[in-house]
Amino acid sequence: MENEKSKDNKIIRVKRELQCEGAITKYYKDIVVLPNGQAEIYDFVGHNGAAAAVGVLPDGRLVMVRQYRNALDRFTLEIPAGGLNPGEPTIDAAARELEEETGYRCGKIEKLITIRTTVAFCNEKIDIYLATELVKTKQHLDEDEFVSIELHTVEELEEMIYDETIEDAKTIASILAYKNKFLR
């Protein structure tokens, strides 16, 4: 399959075929042509995107959620996050998820970072926001959500990162980004 495309040192996707569609992802088989002309099959998981919030109370503690994660078959400690509704801006989704999952509404919200969770095979993008001026409201959980709230200092959370209590990538990236950007 030597051609101009391979001489340009480009990788070209020539086919994407849907294999399975789930509730939050779609699994595809991609056929790509490498720069040497060889065709390869790649897995691709399509994701609609998500948003998350680092909620900071006036005393500096962060509002965290503990929830069951089926992929790990256990509960994890994370920042509040969730998928996007069709056409929903990520800033609105982050504020919505914060209040739904924790029962805290933010008076101020600003972009912190964007992460790509698993670039080898998935396009999931999570925009993460810093949420402050929190006001206690009440949780609005979905029927399938069982979420408990925990309040922790950055120091406690950082210790949990390094002792591997917290393994969630978005949570690790968010806590460390918040610490490095705002707590120097």
C-alpha positions in Angstrom: 0.0 0.0 0.0 2.9 2.4 -0.6 1.5 5.7 -1.7 1.9 9.4 -1.2 0.2 9.3 2.1 2.8 6.9 3.6 5.7 9.0 2.1 4.4 12.0 4.0 5.0 10.1 7.2 1.2 10.3 8.0 -1.0 7.7 9.6 -4.4 7.6 7.8 -7.6 6.0 9.2 -9.3 4.4 6.2 -12.2 2.8 8.1 -14.1 3.0 11.4 -16.6 0.3 12.1 -18.9 0.3 15.1 -18.6 -2.9 17.1 -20.8 -2.3 20.1 -22.7 0.6 21.7 -23.0 1.0 25.4 -24.7 3.6 27.7 -21.7 6.0 27.8 -19.3 4.7 25.1 -19.1 3.2 21.6 -16.5 0.7 20.7 -15.1 0.7 17.2 -12.6 -1.2 15.1 -10.4 1.2 13.1 -8.3 0.3 10.2 -5.3 2.6 9.7 -2.5 2.8 7.2 0.9 3.4 8.8 3.7 5.5 7.2 5.3 2.3 5.9 2.1 1.4 4.1 1.1 -1.4 6.4 -2.5 -1.6 7.4 -3.2 -2.2 11.2 -6.4 -2.6 13.3 -6.8 -0.3 16.3 -9.4 -0.4 19.0 -11.2 2.9 19.6 -13.6 3.8 22.3 -15.7 6.9 21.6 -16.8 8.9 24.6 -19.1 12.0 24.6 -17.0 13.8 27.1 -17.3 14.8 30.8 -16.8 17.6 33.2 -15.6 17.7 36.8 -15.3 20.1 39.7 -12.8 20.6 42.5 -15.1 22.1 45.1 -13.2 24.1 47.7 -14.9 25.2 51.0 -14.0 28.5 52.7 -11.8 26.6 55.2 -9.8 25.1 52.3 -11.1 21.5 52.5 -12.1 19.9 49.2 -15.5 18.3 48.7 -15.0 14.7 47.6 -17.4 11.9 46.6 -17.1 8.2 47.5 -18.9 6.0 45.0 -19.0 2.5 43.6 -17.1 1.9 40.4 -18.1 -1.3 38.6 -14.9 -1.5 36.5 -12.9 -1.8 39.8 -15.6 -3.5 41.8 -15.1 -1.2 44.7 -15.8 2.2 46.0 -13.4 5.1 45.1 -12.8 8.6 46.4 -13.0 11.2 43.6 -13.9 14.7 42.7 -17.5 15.0 41.5 -17.8 14.5 37.8 -20.2 13.3 35.1 -21.1 13.1 31.5 -22.3 15.9 29.3 -25.9 16.3 28.3 -26.3 17.0 24.5 -25.1 20.5 23.7 -24.2 21.3 27.4 -21.2 23.4 28.0 -18.7 21.8 30.2 -18.7 24.6 32.7 -22.5 24.1 33.2 -22.0 20.3 33.5 -19.3 20.7 36.2 -21.5 23.0 38.3 -24.5 20.7 37.8 -22.5 17.6 38.8 -21.0 19.3 41.8 -24.5 20.2 43.1 -26.1 16.9 42.1 -23.5 14.7 43.7 -22.4 16.8 46.7 -25.3 19.1 47.5 -23.0 22.2 47.1 -23.8 25.0 44.7 -20.8 27.1 43.6 -20.9 30.9 43.5 -17.7 31.0 41.4 -16.4 28.6 38.9 -13.3 28.8 36.7 -11.4 26.4 34.4 -8.5 24.5 36.0 -7.3 21.9 33.5 -8.4 19.6 30.7 -7.3 16.0 30.7 -7.6 13.1 28.2 -8.0 10.0 30.3 -6.7 7.1 28.1 -5.2 8.5 24.9 -4.0 5.0 23.6 -7.6 3.9 22.8 -10.2 6.4 23.9 -11.1 10.1 23.1 -12.6 10.9 26.5 -12.0 14.5 27.4 -12.7 15.9 30.8 -12.8 19.7 31.5 -12.1 20.2 35.1 -13.1 23.4 37.0 -12.3 25.0 40.3 -15.5 25.7 42.2 -15.5 28.1 45.1 -18.0 30.2 47.2 -19.8 27.0 47.9 -23.3 27.1 49.4 -24.8 24.0 51.0 -28.0 22.8 49.2 -28.9 19.1 48.8 -27.9 16.2 46.7 -29.9 15.3 43.6 -28.7 11.8 42.9 -29.8 9.6 40.0 -31.6 6.4 40.9 -28.4 4.4 40.2 -26.1 6.7 42.2 -25.1 6.0 45.8 -22.7 8.7 46.7 -21.3 9.7 50.1 -19.6 13.0 50.7 -16.2 13.4 52.4 -14.3 16.6 53.2 -10.5 16.5 53.1 -7.6 18.9 53.2 -5.3 19.0 50.2 -2.5 17.5 52.4 -4.8 14.5 53.3 -5.7 14.0 49.7 -2.1 14.2 48.5 -1.1 11.6 51.1 -3.9 9.4 49.7 -2.6 9.8 46.2 0.9 8.7 47.2 -0.2 5.8 49.3 -2.4 4.7 46.4 -5.7 5.1 48.2 -6.7 7.5 45.4 -6.0 6.1 41.9 -8.5 7.9 39.8 -6.6 9.9 37.1 -8.9 12.9 37.0 -8.8 13.2 40.7 -5.1 13.0 41.0 -4.5 15.5 38.2 -7.1 17.9 39.6 -5.8 17.9 43.2 -2.2 18.3 42.1 -3.1 21.0 39.6 -5.1 22.9 42.2 -2.3 22.6 44.8 0.4 23.8 42.3 -1.7 26.6 40.8 -3.4 28.1 43.9 -1.6 27.0 47.0 2.0 27.9 46.3 
